[in-house]
């Protein structure tokens, strides 16, 4: 991942898959894992947590960002891996939902980065910059 800390894409994807093993998804049976790589080499993971009141479900990316920010991280985000279950859906690479794109953008803009998002599918890892997933993003600078 050119210029990024010494953690390769396979390791970041593996961290996301490991996080997904702790998913609480009894309603959708769709476990998602996310792993965030920071410029100091730290990796913070999250998994989706569903709720009987469906609208209160929390996405893996949102939980990972919340954990990172709760630990005092403000910026430094260089890459994110997102994984879904191997046996659900059409096997296409999973991408962050709109809310998660915005949450990831907030953390990225705090450090002036445009992280690479590794969208993992059954047979493909699609690499895309966050700015491509969320062009013309609203962020902290708009409120200054």
N, CA and C atoms as an extended XYZ file, in Angstrom:
432
Properties=species:S:1:pos:R:3:atomname:S:1:resname:S:1:resid:I:1 pbc="F F F"
N         0.847       -1.185        0.000 N   UNK     1
C         0.000        0.000        0.000 CA  UNK     1
C         0.878        1.228        0.000 C   UNK     1
N         1.607        1.436       -1.041 N   UNK     2
C         2.592        2.474       -1.245 CA  UNK     2
C         2.620        3.621       -0.263 C   UNK     2
N         3.706        3.740        0.492 N   UNK     3
C         3.899        4.858        1.386 CA  UNK     3
C         3.204        4.720        2.723 C   UNK     3
N         2.459        3.656        2.905 N   UNK     4
C         1.738        3.460        4.150 CA  UNK     4
C         2.572        2.603        5.100 C   UNK     4
N         2.178        2.551        6.373 N   UNK     5
C         2.908        1.739        7.345 CA  UNK     5
C         3.049        0.283        6.892 C   UNK     5
N         3.952       -0.408        7.544 N   UNK     6
C         4.284       -1.776        7.169 CA  UNK     6
C         3.218       -2.783        7.602 C   UNK     6
N         2.061       -2.699        7.000 N   UNK     7
C         1.016       -3.702        7.183 CA  UNK     7
C         0.420       -3.920        5.810 C   UNK     7
N         0.498       -5.118        5.289 N   UNK     8
C         0.029       -5.314        3.924 CA  UNK     8
C        -1.490       -5.480        3.868 C   UNK     8
N        -2.019       -5.415        2.666 N   UNK     9
C        -3.464       -5.484        2.453 CA  UNK     9
C        -4.040       -6.786        2.998 C   UNK     9
N        -3.331       -7.900        2.812 N   UNK    10
C        -3.831       -9.190        3.304 CA  UNK    10
C        -3.996       -9.164        4.819 C   UNK    10
N        -3.052       -8.536        5.510 N   UNK    11
C        -3.136       -8.458        6.970 CA  UNK    11
C        -4.291       -7.564        7.414 C   UNK    11
N        -4.516       -6.476        6.696 N   UNK    12
C        -5.611       -5.581        7.049 CA  UNK    12
C        -6.957       -6.268        6.803 C   UNK    12
N        -7.071       -6.976        5.700 N   UNK    13
C        -8.292       -7.743        5.415 CA  UNK    13
C        -8.492       -8.826        6.469 C   UNK    13
N        -7.428       -9.492        6.862 N   UNK    14
C        -7.529      -10.537        7.895 CA  UNK    14
C        -8.014       -9.943        9.214 C   UNK    14
N        -7.556       -8.744        9.551 N   UNK    15
C        -8.005       -8.091       10.784 CA  UNK    15
C        -9.501       -7.775       10.711 C   UNK    15
N        -9.971       -7.346        9.535 N   UNK    16
C       -11.403       -7.071        9.362 CA  UNK    16
C       -12.216       -8.364        9.464 C   UNK    16
N       -11.723       -9.424        8.863 N   UNK    17
C       -12.433      -10.718        8.937 CA  UNK    17
C       -12.489      -11.232       10.366 C   UNK    17
N       -11.404      -11.056       11.100 N   UNK    18
C       -11.387      -11.480       12.500 CA  UNK    18
C       -12.401      -10.671       13.310 C   UNK    18
N       -12.484       -9.395       13.059 N   UNK    19
C       -13.463       -8.551       13.751 CA  UNK    19
C       -14.880       -9.022       13.452 C   UNK    19
N       -15.144       -9.402       12.196 N   UNK    20
C       -16.483       -9.844       11.799 CA  UNK    20
C       -16.925      -11.096       12.551 C   UNK    20
N       -15.975      -11.861       13.067 N   UNK    21
C       -16.320      -13.060       13.832 CA  UNK    21
C       -17.065      -12.717       15.114 C   UNK    21
N       -16.978      -11.459       15.543 N   UNK    22
C       -17.650      -11.024       16.767 CA  UNK    22
C       -18.935      -10.255       16.475 C   UNK    22
N       -19.371      -10.288       15.219 N   UNK    23
C       -20.582       -9.586       14.810 CA  UNK    23
C       -21.786      -10.048       15.625 C   UNK    23
N       -22.646       -9.080       15.944 N   UNK    24
C       -23.955       -9.403       16.526 CA  UNK    24
C       -24.969       -9.042       15.447 C   UNK    24
N       -25.310      -10.031       14.629 N   UNK    25
C       -26.198       -9.797       13.491 CA  UNK    25
C       -27.265      -10.886       13.395 C   UNK    25
N       -28.082      -11.051       14.468 N   UNK    26
C       -29.081      -12.130       14.462 CA  UNK    26
C       -30.247      -11.879       13.508 C   UNK    26
N       -30.425      -10.657       13.060 N   UNK    27
C       -31.583      -10.331       12.219 CA  UNK    27
C       -31.254      -10.453       10.738 C   UNK    27
N       -30.086       -9.987       10.337 N   UNK    28
C       -29.701      -10.057        8.927 CA  UNK    28
C       -28.812      -11.260        8.634 C   UNK    28
N       -28.154      -11.796        9.658 N   UNK    29
C       -27.144      -12.837        9.471 CA  UNK    29
C       -26.078      -12.389        8.475 C   UNK    29
N       -25.769      -11.090        8.498 N   UNK    30
C       -24.790      -10.519        7.586 CA  UNK    30
C       -23.710       -9.854        8.428 C   UNK    30
N       -22.666      -10.607        8.728 N   UNK    31
C       -21.601      -10.094        9.585 CA  UNK    31
C       -20.614       -9.274        8.760 C   UNK    31
N       -20.294       -8.105        9.279 N   UNK    32
C       -19.376       -7.191        8.611 CA  UNK    32
C       -18.219       -6.889        9.560 C   UNK    32
N       -17.031       -6.802        9.017 N   UNK    33
C       -15.865       -6.405        9.785 CA  UNK    33
C       -15.173       -5.239        9.116 C   UNK    33
N       -14.597       -4.383        9.913 N   UNK    34
C       -13.828       -3.252        9.401 CA  UNK    34
C       -12.518       -3.158       10.165 C   UNK    34
N       -11.466       -2.795        9.458 N   UNK    35
C       -10.159       -2.572       10.074 CA  UNK    35
C        -9.599       -1.270        9.525 C   UNK    35
N        -9.239       -0.376       10.426 N   UNK    36
C        -8.693        0.936       10.082 CA  UNK    36
C        -7.194        0.930       10.341 C   UNK    36
N        -6.423        1.336        9.351 N   UNK    37
C        -4.975        1.447        9.483 CA  UNK    37
C        -4.596        2.910        9.607 C   UNK    37
N        -3.783        3.224       10.616 N   UNK    38
C        -3.345        4.595       10.861 CA  UNK    38
C        -1.881        4.770       10.484 C   UNK    38
N        -1.477        6.019       10.337 N   UNK    39
C        -0.133        6.322        9.867 CA  UNK    39
C         0.974        5.891       10.826 C   UNK    39
N         0.628        5.572       12.068 N   UNK    40
C         1.634        5.061       13.004 CA  UNK    40
C         1.667        3.535       13.035 C   UNK    40
N         0.895        2.882       12.137 N   UNK    41
C         0.856        1.426       12.060 CA  UNK    41
C        -0.229        0.785       12.896 C   UNK    41
N        -0.915        1.560       13.724 N   UNK    42
C        -1.986        1.011       14.571 CA  UNK    42
C        -3.170        0.580       13.709 C   UNK    42
N        -3.826       -0.485       14.134 N   UNK    43
C        -5.031       -0.983       13.482 CA  UNK    43
C        -6.139       -1.005       14.520 C   UNK    43
N        -7.281       -0.433       14.176 N   UNK    44
C        -8.456       -0.425       15.039 CA  UNK    44
C        -9.568       -1.120       14.269 C   UNK    44
N       -10.237       -2.072       14.923 N   UNK    45
C       -11.264       -2.849       14.241 CA  UNK    45
C       -12.649       -2.599       14.828 C   UNK    45
N       -13.648       -2.988       14.055 N   UNK    46
C       -15.034       -2.922       14.509 CA  UNK    46
C       -15.853       -3.949       13.765 C   UNK    46
N       -17.018       -4.267       14.307 N   UNK    47
C       -17.950       -5.176       13.662 CA  UNK    47
C       -19.353       -4.638       13.830 C   UNK    47
N       -20.262       -5.081       12.985 N   UNK    48
C       -21.625       -4.571       13.068 CA  UNK    48
C       -22.350       -5.127       14.292 C   UNK    48
N       -23.223       -4.293       14.853 N   UNK    49
C       -24.025       -4.653       16.015 CA  UNK    49
C       -25.467       -4.273       15.700 C   UNK    49
N       -26.310       -5.280       15.520 N   UNK    50
C       -27.709       -5.031       15.204 CA  UNK    50
C       -28.524       -4.857       16.470 C   UNK    50
N       -29.748       -4.411       16.291 N   UNK    51
C       -30.646       -4.138       17.400 CA  UNK    51
C       -32.049       -4.543       16.966 C   UNK    51
N       -32.858       -5.001       17.915 N   UNK    52
C       -34.228       -5.395       17.591 CA  UNK    52
C       -35.001       -4.229       16.972 C   UNK    52
N       -34.648       -3.015       17.330 N   UNK    53
C       -35.177       -1.824       16.670 CA  UNK    53
C       -34.217       -1.526       15.524 C   UNK    53
N       -34.491       -2.069       14.353 N   UNK    54
C       -33.531       -2.128       13.247 CA  UNK    54
C       -32.781       -0.827       12.990 C   UNK    54
N       -33.439        0.292       13.094 N   UNK    55
C       -32.801        1.571       12.804 CA  UNK    55
C       -31.666        1.925       13.745 C   UNK    55
N       -31.544        1.213       14.839 N   UNK    56
C       -30.485        1.488       15.813 CA  UNK    56
C       -29.241        0.633       15.600 C   UNK    56
N       -29.213       -0.153       14.530 N   UNK    57
C       -28.041       -0.970       14.233 CA  UNK    57
C       -26.828       -0.071       14.005 C   UNK    57
N       -25.666       -0.582       14.352 N   UNK    58
C       -24.404        0.140       14.173 CA  UNK    58
C       -23.527       -0.635       13.205 C   UNK    58
N       -22.967        0.072       12.244 N   UNK    59
C       -22.103       -0.542       11.240 CA  UNK    59
C       -20.692       -0.758       11.785 C   UNK    59
N       -19.995       -1.698       11.182 N   UNK    60
C       -18.634       -2.021       11.598 CA  UNK    60
C       -17.704       -0.815       11.496 C   UNK    60
N       -17.805       -0.069       10.402 N   UNK    61
C       -16.927        1.082       10.197 CA  UNK    61
C       -17.179        2.156       11.254 C   UNK    61
N       -18.453        2.381       11.566 N   UNK    62
C       -18.801        3.390       12.565 CA  UNK    62
C       -18.262        3.010       13.936 C   UNK    62
N       -18.365        1.742       14.272 N   UNK    63
C       -17.830        1.288       15.558 CA  UNK    63
C       -16.314        1.435       15.592 C   UNK    63
N       -15.636        1.073       14.511 N   UNK    64
C       -14.174        1.201       14.474 CA  UNK    64
C       -13.755        2.665       14.620 C   UNK    64
N       -14.431        3.558       13.902 N   UNK    65
C       -14.107        4.986       14.012 CA  UNK    65
C       -14.387        5.479       15.424 C   UNK    65
N       -15.494        5.048       16.008 N   UNK    66
C       -15.814        5.454       17.381 CA  UNK    66
C       -14.753        4.990       18.363 C   UNK    66
N       -14.292        3.745       18.213 N   UNK    67
C       -13.225        3.239       19.084 CA  UNK    67
C       -11.958        4.075       18.917 C   UNK    67
N       -11.608        4.358       17.671 N   UNK    68
C       -10.390        5.132       17.411 CA  UNK    68
C       -10.487        6.524       18.026 C   UNK    68
N       -11.623        7.166       17.837 N   UNK    69
C       -11.776        8.525       18.373 CA  UNK    69
C       -11.859        8.510       19.892 C   UNK    69
N       -12.463        7.476       20.456 N   UNK    70
C       -12.519        7.361       21.916 CA  UNK    70
C       -11.120        7.187       22.508 C   UNK    70
N       -10.207        6.639       21.705 N   UNK    71
C        -8.816        6.493       22.132 CA  UNK    71
C        -7.992        7.747       21.836 C   UNK    71
N        -8.653        8.797       21.329 N   UNK    72
C        -7.971       10.067       21.102 CA  UNK    72
C        -7.424       10.269       19.712 C   UNK    72
N        -7.700        9.368       18.795 N   UNK    73
C        -7.183        9.525       17.427 CA  UNK    73
C        -7.982       10.586       16.700 C   UNK    73
N        -7.274       11.512       16.090 N   UNK    74
C        -7.870       12.580       15.296 CA  UNK    74
C        -7.076       12.686       14.015 C   UNK    74
N        -7.461       11.928       13.012 N   UNK    75
C        -6.721       11.906       11.765 CA  UNK    75
C        -5.735       10.764       11.715 C   UNK    75
N        -4.919       10.762       10.665 N   UNK    76
C        -3.911        9.719       10.487 CA  UNK    76
C        -4.440        8.470        9.817 C   UNK    76
N        -5.674        8.489        9.340 N   UNK    77
C        -6.271        7.313        8.711 CA  UNK    77
C        -5.718        7.156        7.302 C   UNK    77
N        -5.106        5.990        7.010 N   UNK    78
C        -4.507        5.786        5.691 CA  UNK    78
C        -5.171        4.675        4.885 C   UNK    78
N        -5.826        3.722        5.546 N   UNK    79
C        -6.481        2.631        4.816 CA  UNK    79
C        -7.562        2.011        5.681 C   UNK    79
N        -8.550        1.429        4.996 N   UNK    80
C        -9.665        0.761        5.667 CA  UNK    80
C        -9.982       -0.494        4.875 C   UNK    80
N       -10.163       -1.615        5.564 N   UNK    81
C       -10.643       -2.843        4.919 CA  UNK    81
C       -12.043       -3.126        5.442 C   UNK    81
N       -12.950       -3.501        4.527 N   UNK    82
C       -14.328       -3.828        4.888 CA  UNK    82
C       -14.657       -5.190        4.298 C   UNK    82
N       -15.112       -6.102        5.149 N   UNK    83
C       -15.457       -7.453        4.714 CA  UNK    83
C       -16.892       -7.790        5.092 C   UNK    83
N       -17.505       -8.636        4.277 N   UNK    84
C       -18.819       -9.187        4.574 CA  UNK    84
C       -18.708      -10.697        4.647 C   UNK    84
N       -19.834      -11.362        4.829 N   UNK    85
C       -19.797      -12.824        4.908 CA  UNK    85
C       -19.470      -13.451        3.555 C   UNK    85
N       -18.825      -14.603        3.583 N   UNK    86
C       -18.438      -15.303        2.358 CA  UNK    86
C       -19.634      -15.939        1.659 C   UNK    86
N       -20.671      -16.246        2.417 N   UNK    87
C       -21.767      -17.063        1.885 CA  UNK    87
C       -23.080      -16.299        1.713 C   UNK    87
N       -23.031      -14.987        1.691 N   UNK    88
C       -24.237      -14.181        1.526 CA  UNK    88
C       -24.047      -13.192        0.385 C   UNK    88
N       -25.147      -12.792       -0.217 N   UNK    89
C       -25.079      -11.791       -1.270 CA  UNK    89
C       -24.568      -12.367       -2.566 C   UNK    89
N       -24.135      -11.480       -3.443 N   UNK    90
C       -23.716      -11.894       -4.783 CA  UNK    90
C       -22.211      -12.077       -4.921 C   UNK    90
N       -21.478      -11.947       -3.820 N   UNK    91
C       -20.031      -12.129       -3.858 CA  UNK    91
C       -19.261      -10.902       -4.296 C   UNK    91
N       -19.977       -9.830       -4.685 N   UNK    92
C       -19.324       -8.593       -5.089 CA  UNK    92
C       -18.647       -7.946       -3.879 C   UNK    92
N       -17.618       -7.140       -4.117 N   UNK    93
C       -16.974       -6.443       -3.000 CA  UNK    93
C       -17.980       -5.569       -2.242 C   UNK    93
N       -17.894       -5.605       -0.926 N   UNK    94
C       -18.768       -4.807       -0.069 CA  UNK    94
C       -18.153       -3.418        0.086 C   UNK    94
N       -18.985       -2.400       -0.007 N   UNK    95
C       -18.513       -1.033        0.178 CA  UNK    95
C       -19.200       -0.430        1.398 C   UNK    95
N       -18.580        0.549        2.021 N   UNK    96
C       -19.232        1.216        3.155 CA  UNK    96
C       -20.542        1.870        2.709 C   UNK    96
N       -21.534        1.847        3.584 N   UNK    97
C       -22.795        2.530        3.297 CA  UNK    97
C       -22.551        4.045        3.329 C   UNK    97
N       -23.543        4.812        2.948 N   UNK    98
C       -23.398        6.266        2.897 CA  UNK    98
C       -23.035        6.873        4.234 C   UNK    98
N       -23.694        6.416        5.290 N   UNK    99
C       -23.393        6.937        6.632 CA  UNK    99
C       -21.938        6.666        6.996 C   UNK    99
N       -21.489        5.457        6.721 N   UNK   100
C       -20.114        5.101        7.075 CA  UNK   100
C       -19.096        5.873        6.246 C   UNK   100
N       -19.429        6.152        5.001 N   UNK   101
C       -18.535        6.969        4.176 CA  UNK   101
C       -18.354        8.342        4.821 C   UNK   101
N       -19.444        8.902        5.314 N   UNK   102
C       -19.378       10.216        5.954 CA  UNK   102
C       -18.588       10.143        7.266 C   UNK   102
N       -18.797        9.087        8.053 N   UNK   103
C       -18.078        8.926        9.328 CA  UNK   103
C       -16.579        8.744        9.069 C   UNK   103
N       -16.230        7.938        8.077 N   UNK   104
C       -14.820        7.761        7.722 CA  UNK   104
C       -14.223        9.070        7.221 C   UNK   104
N       -15.000        9.821        6.449 N   UNK   105
C       -14.542       11.092        5.922 CA  UNK   105
C       -14.195       12.073        7.038 C   UNK   105
N       -14.990       12.099        8.075 N   UNK   106
C       -14.724       13.014        9.196 CA  UNK   106
C       -13.341       12.751        9.774 C   UNK   106
N       -13.053       11.484       10.060 N   UNK   107
C       -11.758       11.121       10.628 CA  UNK   107
C       -10.633       11.410        9.636 C   UNK   107
N       -10.859       11.107        8.375 N   UNK   108
C        -9.819       11.362        7.362 CA  UNK   108
C        -9.541       12.848        7.218 C   UNK   108
N       -10.588       13.667        7.162 N   UNK   109
C       -10.384       15.107        6.980 CA  UNK   109
C        -9.679       15.742        8.175 C   UNK   109
N        -9.847       15.184        9.348 N   UNK   110
C        -9.149       15.727       10.517 CA  UNK   110
C        -7.632       15.628       10.358 C   UNK   110
N        -7.186       14.670        9.551 N   UNK   111
C        -5.751       14.521        9.312 CA  UNK   111
C        -5.346       14.849        7.894 C   UNK   111
N        -6.298       15.305        7.083 N   UNK   112
C        -5.977       15.656        5.710 CA  UNK   112
C        -5.590       14.475        4.843 C   UNK   112
N        -6.172       13.294        5.101 N   UNK   113
C        -5.838       12.112        4.307 CA  UNK   113
C        -7.013       11.711        3.421 C   UNK   113
N        -6.723       10.898        2.438 N   UNK   114
C        -7.721       10.298        1.556 CA  UNK   114
C        -7.453        8.799        1.573 C   UNK   114
N        -7.954        8.104        2.590 N   UNK   115
C        -7.580        6.695        2.776 CA  UNK   115
C        -8.031        5.797        1.632 C   UNK   115
N        -7.247        4.766        1.418 N   UNK   116
C        -7.608        3.727        0.465 CA  UNK   116
C        -8.595        2.787        1.159 C   UNK   116
N        -9.714        2.516        0.500 N   UNK   117
C       -10.713        1.607        1.047 CA  UNK   117
C       -10.584        0.282        0.307 C   UNK   117
N       -10.342       -0.789        1.057 N   UNK   118
C       -10.259       -2.133        0.493 CA  UNK   118
C       -11.632       -2.772        0.660 C   UNK   118
N       -12.367       -2.852       -0.431 N   UNK   119
C       -13.713       -3.401       -0.445 CA  UNK   119
C       -13.598       -4.869       -0.836 C   UNK   119
N       -13.883       -5.762        0.097 N   UNK   120
C       -13.583       -7.178       -0.076 CA  UNK   120
C       -14.812       -7.952       -0.537 C   UNK   120
N       -14.638       -8.713       -1.613 N   UNK   121
C       -15.665       -9.615       -2.116 CA  UNK   121
C       -15.170      -11.041       -2.071 C   UNK   121
N       -15.941      -11.941       -2.641 N   UNK   122
C       -15.570      -13.358       -2.636 CA  UNK   122
C       -14.270      -13.616       -3.386 C   UNK   122
N       -14.121      -12.975       -4.547 N   UNK   123
C       -12.965      -13.250       -5.396 CA  UNK   123
C       -12.158      -12.018       -5.745 C   UNK   123
N       -12.496      -10.886       -5.167 N   UNK   124
C       -11.868       -9.627       -5.565 CA  UNK   124
C       -11.764       -8.692       -4.369 C   UNK   124
N       -10.676       -7.935       -4.320 N   UNK   125
C       -10.555       -6.823       -3.388 CA  UNK   125
C       -10.487       -5.571       -4.257 C   UNK   125
N       -11.536       -4.768       -4.173 N   UNK   126
C       -11.600       -3.537       -4.951 CA  UNK   126
C       -10.982       -2.430       -4.103 C   UNK   126
N        -9.978       -1.750       -4.650 N   UNK   127
C        -9.298       -0.657       -3.955 CA  UNK   127
C        -9.794        0.658       -4.519 C   UNK   127
N       -10.289        1.505       -3.644 N   UNK   128
C       -10.822        2.783       -4.096 CA  UNK   128
C       -10.542        3.839       -3.030 C   UNK   128
N       -10.218        5.027       -3.463 N   UNK   129
C        -9.996        6.122       -2.513 CA  UNK   129
C       -11.334        6.543       -1.914 C   UNK   129
N       -11.318        6.937       -0.657 N   UNK   130
C       -12.537        7.408       -0.013 CA  UNK   130
C       -13.165        8.551       -0.802 C   UNK   130
N       -12.340        9.427       -1.354 N   UNK   131
C       -12.870       10.557       -2.123 CA  UNK   131
C       -13.635       10.111       -3.364 C   UNK   131
N       -13.349        8.913       -3.858 N   UNK   132
C       -14.113        8.375       -4.987 CA  UNK   132
C       -15.451        7.823       -4.521 C   UNK   132
N       -15.493        7.290       -3.309 N   UNK   133
C       -16.748        6.775       -2.751 CA  UNK   133
C       -17.652        7.906       -2.269 C   UNK   133
N       -17.052        9.022       -1.876 N   UNK   134
C       -17.815       10.153       -1.345 CA  UNK   134
C       -17.259       11.460       -1.939 C   UNK   134
N       -17.528       11.691       -3.230 N   UNK   135
C       -17.010       12.924       -3.834 CA  UNK   135
C       -17.708       14.149       -3.287 C   UNK   135
N       -17.007       15.255       -3.271 N   UNK   136
C       -17.553       16.537       -2.817 CA  UNK   136
C       -18.095       16.434       -1.384 C   UNK   136
N       -17.347       15.743       -0.539 N   UNK   137
C       -17.807       15.453        0.823 CA  UNK   137
C       -17.918       16.691        1.692 C   UNK   137
N       -18.898       16.685        2.541 N   UNK   138
C       -19.068       17.705        3.585 CA  UNK   138
C       -18.196       17.292        4.761 C   UNK   138
N       -17.496       18.240        5.364 N   UNK   139
C       -16.625       17.891        6.474 CA  UNK   139
C       -16.368       19.030        7.404 C   UNK   139
N       -15.444       18.841        8.347 N   UNK   140
C       -15.157       19.828        9.384 CA  UNK   140
C       -14.815       21.217        8.840 C   UNK   140
N       -14.115       21.268        7.713 N   UNK   141
C       -13.706       22.564        7.158 CA  UNK   141
C       -14.906       23.420        6.765 C   UNK   141
N       -16.025       22.788        6.447 N   UNK   142
C       -17.214       23.547        6.056 CA  UNK   142
C       -17.816       24.310        7.225 C   UNK   142
N       -17.479       23.925        8.433 N   UNK   143
C       -18.038       24.575        9.624 CA  UNK   143
C       -17.106       25.605       10.241 C   UNK   143
N       -15.909       25.726        9.669 N   UNK   144
C       -14.919       26.661       10.227 CA  UNK   144
C       -15.302       28.095        9.909 C   UNK   144
